[in-house]
Amino acid sequence: MHPRDPRQVYRQQQMDGAGTDRLLAQVYRHAIHACETGRRKVVVRALEELMGGLDLEKGDLALSLLRMYEYMLHQAREGDLDSVERNLRELLTAWEGALAAPSPSSSA
């Protein structure tokens, strides 16, 4: 058995304990970092993961996100990582804002 990279073990432990909301934010951050470092294949893979995680039966929001992810996937494949990064940052900001907002049931 080969010893595992301690960084990999740490990352895996973080992911194992994370909820869906945190995992989504992590994928966004990972894709943004890949855009910054010019790792197009990683960006494409992250976008494919985001697309695969959508529940299209949840309505218009999921469908809108799918279309946006498809557009960014096309941009990434064409090499326009700056545009993909901007879009991912906007989505991450919106997602983090939604998570920070009090839920409607907690205001009652």
HUKADA-V77516 format. One record per pair of residues at least 4 apart in sequence whose ideal C-beta (glycine too) atoms are under 7 Angstrom apart, sorted by the first residue. I is the first residue (numbers start at 1). GAP is how many residues later the second one is. Records with the same first field share a line. If there is no record, write none. Layout:
# HUKADA-V77516
I: GAP + GAP
This chain:
# HUKADA-V77516
4: 4 + 5
6: 4
7: 4
8: 4
9: 4
10: 4
11: 4
12: 4
13: 4
14: 4
15: 8
18: 4 + 5 + 8
20: 4
21: 4 + 78
22: 4
23: 4
24: 4 + 71
25: 4 + 67 + 70 + 71
26: 4
27: 4 + 19 + 22 + 23
28: 4 + 60 + 63 + 64 + 67
29: 4 + 63
30: 4 + 16
31: 4 + 12 + 15 + 16 + 57
32: 4 + 53 + 56 + 57 + 60
33: 4
34: 5 + 8 + 9 + 12
35: 8 + 46 + 49 + 50 + 53
36: 49
38: 43
39: 4
40: 4 + 36 + 39 + 41
41: 4
42: 4
43: 4 + 33 + 38 + 41
44: 4 + 29 + 32 + 33
45: 4
46: 4
47: 4 + 22 + 25 + 26 + 29
48: 4
49: 4
50: 19
51: 15 + 18
54: 8 + 11 + 12
55: 7
56: 6 + 7 + 10
58: 4
60: 4
61: 4
62: 4
63: 4
64: 4
65: 4
66: 4
67: 4
68: 4 + 19
69: 4
70: 4
71: 4
72: 4 + 12 + 15
73: 4
74: 4
75: 5 + 8 + 9
76: 5 + 8
80: 4
81: 4
82: 4
83: 4
84: 4
85: 4
86: 4
87: 4
88: 4
89: 4
90: 4
91: 4
92: 4
93: 4
94: 4
95: 4
96: 4
97: 4
102: 4 + 5
